[in-house]
Amino acid sequence: MNTPAEKVFEHLRGIAARALELIQDIDARRELIETYFRVDPSTSKVEGQWRPARNGHIPMEWVMGEGADPRRRILYIHGGSWVSGSPSGYRAFLSRVSRASGAVVLAVDYRLAPEHPFPAGLDDCVAAYQWMRQHGPEGEAPAGAAFLMGDSAGGNLALASLLKAGDSRLPLPQAVVAISPATDFTCGSPSLSSRADVDPIINPAALPMLIPVYLGRDADPAHPYASPLFGDYSGMPPMLLQVGDAEVLLDDAVRLAERAKGQGCDATLEVWEGMPHVFQGFAPFLPEASAAIEKIGAFIQRH
């Protein structure tokens, strides 16, 4: 009988194969990515409540685990290679993050490429962060504590939002959590090659193709808002980076943690052995996912 981890890997390989077949059909690929965490019925069970919200043109969704404090708020930025993904696909996972952290979660449905290339999605995330600081699930009310969090492309956007908030002299969050973040559009991470044979979902050969899709023709791939690896984290709040060692983005997280630490930022890096890209969303089916969420919750509670 396959272990939960083996079943997750098999599930992700199936998605990767199907995504390759749908390479020219973005609508079908967007539908496919909604099944990313659906390896078992348990991963889709929401442990709490949710309700819609909106800030101008930006749809959002509050997710609230039992006992979560509405004054403590996490802005969550979903993954999906900047071209897909939605809050609804993350609802069950975020309910577990809310329960573990004791904070409510606001998932932002930012504009996607290629219809809305960089920096449209980033602008939406920063606007949602500003809105969250002044609005809770029950209406207008200032936050007691605010956090930024995201995975993959959303991890990229969470870190870029932090940098842009700093540059814009906005109030900074208490802490930041980035799960398997993509941090380097210049594709300089050694793990793009060294982990290519073990990563079940990301084909590193496809990453360069995302540059014109997301950044368009004129944006600099090395700009910190596009590649947070090259940002200045001096004076920034504590951050937690979680990444699996069975993914090609491993060194995107490792290198960013090293840079942030070198600049004086309190950056914690967790490398999870044998885990694939954004494995945290497979809780409670995958024991390591549940353990990682508990660590995220503890980190947020400490700050």
C-alpha angles and dihedrals in degrees: 000000000000119000119238089257092052090050091051091051091048090049092051093047088055092052091048092052092048092047090055090054090052096046093129097040108077095176092055091045089053090053090048095053089057087070094055096110097034099104091124134009090249093067091062096052111112113219098202142003136302137194136180124255135178139202108192107296093352118098115207139172133217115218117192127187120203112287095009115154110237090210091063109070137183121197105212121201114196127222130234107131091281089284104073145018133089141206091254091062089056099041098105093044092049092050087060091047089051093050094047095046100037088230132113116243127224111200113201121214095209123187114275134220143272089036090043111025127191129338096023095082092045091050090053092051094051090047091050090050091053091047092049091055088062102032133055134183091280097047139271110006130130118252119249090204131005130198137184121219138165146148133232106328086006090054087054090051093046091055092043089049089053091052093046092047089053093048090048092049092239119154107278123231121255090244143342131228120198120185116199090334122196101224108161124059089178087072094228100144115115091215090070083078104023095053099035093101095052102039106099098194115027121068105201090207088068095055097079089053089062092063097078092035095055105022099035122210102305109041119101111241089212095055109118092236088059098033108027089189087083096051130113111249098176108129092013123134124259117288136199120207120191122187138160121237090225095070135085092230092064094108093044086068096037094051094046092050090051092049094047092048090049089056093052099262118142095240121171118197122197118187111192114210117239094357125135132219114311092350090165091082091066094073132158092018092056111053093207089056092056091047091051092051090052089054090050090050092050091049092052093045091053090057 
